[in-house]
């Protein structure tokens, strides 16, 4: 995660594959905007922004397996 003390982890809510990165880093996102989509058992599970802000960076790439609770990236809240 970045060195910013206010960074929030983007966490996988289920085990699966990071199917798609929807939100580009350093682009403003609104609360509840889809950041990434995890594919698990033929279902698409969106991971949403916890608040207004932006993704600082991702720690995984599309197509990589992810585990429940794994940190996928860092989110910087607005303000």
Residue, then its C-alpha position, 0 to 999 in steps of 0.5 A: x500500500x502507498x505511504x499515505x496514512x489515510x489509504x484504505x485497502x481494497x479487499x476481495x470479498x470472495x475467492x476467485x479471479x480478478x476478472x476486470x479492473x473497472x476503475x483506472x488509478x488516479x481517476x476520481x470515483x464516487x462512493x459505491x462505484x465499481x472498482x474491480x470485478x471478481x469472477x467466482x463460480x461463474x458469478x461476477x462480484x463487484x468490489x465497490x468504492x467505500x467513499x468518494x476518492x480514487x484508487x492509488x494503485x492495484x496490487x494484482x492484475x486482471x486474470x490473477x487468482x485472489x483469495x477472500x480477504x486479500x488486499x487488491x490495492x489502495x484507495x485514497x478517500x477524497x478530502 
